[in-house]
Amino acid sequence: MYISTIQLPEAFDEGLVITLVGYSIVFTALVVLYFFFTGVSKLLNTNLRNKLRREGKHEIADLPNITGEETAAISMALYLYKELHDEESNVITIKKVSKTYSPWSSKIYGVRNFRR
């Protein structure tokens, strides 16, 4: 039996290393950003709750957190409510244009002009 080995060019090895390093950098950065934003959100939330407790507003400080889905539902409801009240609803305006000729629709300027 004859088994041939394929010789890969040297640029392929370098490209593979660059690809793996690039993907690992991107995914590591995404994980770090996720933890950073999650931590900042929790930190700001606890600071706000402590400030409200110091001011004597315990009932507001003890409210549960609003999730992202709830925030999205509230914002979508507000958007749809605002969109329903249009200033010019059910108004149709039809105007007759006096000049109906347009060089764009003229057939004398055809694409193909054959010369004999």
Secondary structure, DSSP 8 states (H G I E B T S, - for coil): ---------HHHHHHHHHHHHHHHHHHHHHHHHHHHHHHHHHHHHHHHHHHHHHTT-HHHHTS----HHHHHHHHHHHHHHHHH--TTTT-------S----TTS-STT-S-----
